[in-house]
């Protein structure tokens, strides 16, 4: 019998009830219009269900996993080597128009307008007032062109965010009860069970994990509770991820900033490294002698962490399966 994760199962059940009690796609009774209340508490209304959608890349990928395609995206889409960013996993760059602007948090407003969108979707973080990947000025410009919807990405359990995307996708006409989505959900639970078992074995053996990142100037020890995936791994699945003592509260508390002279702080058996392009890969971190002297670093016990990824069952089923494979390989299958 498959073990069910309490919060996820409850949220999926609520979503199913809501879907059953309302017309498909979020239309009002009688087909007189469309309405949806997002995670900001903002009620969005339209004469008909939105069809032309622009979304931040991770939101776009999550919606696609639940059966909703978008016409445009903004945010990191393709890396310099031509591969799709992990944040946009599952998207075909040839099938969307990139409306990203020249600077961080910017979109090309004229390209947004040219797509004639019905809705713009992005994530929402508790400590930031606006939508993710949009500056305040840009968000106001976008709002003059198209209604916006926000999905909470932090401060809530990962399964809850996944359920929010499923709910939004259902309101946008996605077949969230398809055989594919059901299979993705089953794979999500199976991968979670694998990680739960690994966590039990690691704790029994006294082994630990430290999530890390770095730039040329600083070493970062990541705070699991401020990242929805790591928080889920710790709280629900029991992975022994170390909590740093002095989070950088001014920066939102996502990590503790350390000089490279202190890169041996927080001994751990496994190093979960941030794969984003802005963070140094292990081979660059190993150029620092203090870091390289860590037993876990010297032994090459590095495991990949996709710090930003689409929040869907399909996405995290793959991520957690890969994480379990890597952990078992580095731990010798024990």
Secondary structure, DSSP 4 states (H G I P E B T S, - for coil): -PPPPHHHHHHHHHHHHHHHHS-GGGBPGGGS-EEEE-TTS-EEEESS---SEEEEHHHHHHHHHTT---SEEES--B-TTSPBPGGGTT--GGGSEE-B-SSTT-B-HHHHHHTT-SEEEEEE-TTSSSBTT--HHHHHHHHTTS-EEEEE-SSS-HHHHHHHHHHHHHHTT--TTSHHHHHHHHHHHHHHHHHHHHHHHHHHHT--EEEEEE-SS-EEEE-GGGSHHHHHHHHTT---BPPPSS--GGGTSSEEEE-GGGTT-S--SEEEEE-STTSPPHHHHTTSHHHHTSHHHHTT-EEEE-SS---SHHHHHHHHHHHHHHHHHHTTT-
